[in-house]
Amino acid sequence: MTSKTKIAVFASGSGSNFAALEQACKQQELNAEIVLLVTDRPNALVVERAEKAGIPVAAFRPKDFDTKEQYEEAVLSALRESGTEWLILAGYMRLIGSTLLTAYPSRIVNIHPSLLPSFPGKDAIGQAVAHGVKVTGVTVHFVDEGMDTGPIIAQQAVEVVDGDIDQTAEAIHAVEHELFKSTLQMLFNR
């Protein structure tokens, strides 16, 4: 058995992708160990999920720092202390800056609920439904300095439920959980 890849999951909200990754690690469907949850919102539901799973949490409010660099230096210190090898963004609502990009080159991965380059940024599902597209999807990509502009690793299409954001979101989340797990496993096995 090869050693498990040590990952830090970055999340800002409820943490459904965090929970799916934690479950995949626990069931040995993903040869990884979540060594840290990083969040910019200390009161987010994902913090409760991590604590319940016994995963350490590094919660930093960006507004408590004078600059983005200072914020990322604090995050980087926690990552180094935990032995993190890869950064996995799962609903993290901040752009990653040069401090983390330099420290983890080609080892920062994001999941996004659209077929990029369509509908980057916030509320991608709402954007897709509002535009009346018939198909949207899920993209797993490497992170660069832009908003959802990094090299695409994997994509999977999802049909839009006509005019229904909630049902479309449910279909997208089901695909996200499987595509993220399988794509990360492929990356970690390289």
Protein Blocks (a to p, Z undefined) as FASTA:
>chain_A
ZZddddddddfblolmmmmmmmmmmnopaccddfbdcdfbfkbmklmmmmmnopacdddd
fklpfbfklmmmmmmmmmmmnopabdcdehiabdcdfklmmmmghiaccdddbddfehga
ehklmmmmmnopabdcdddddddfbehkaccfbdcdddddehiaklmmmmmmmmmmmmmm
mmmmmmmmZZ
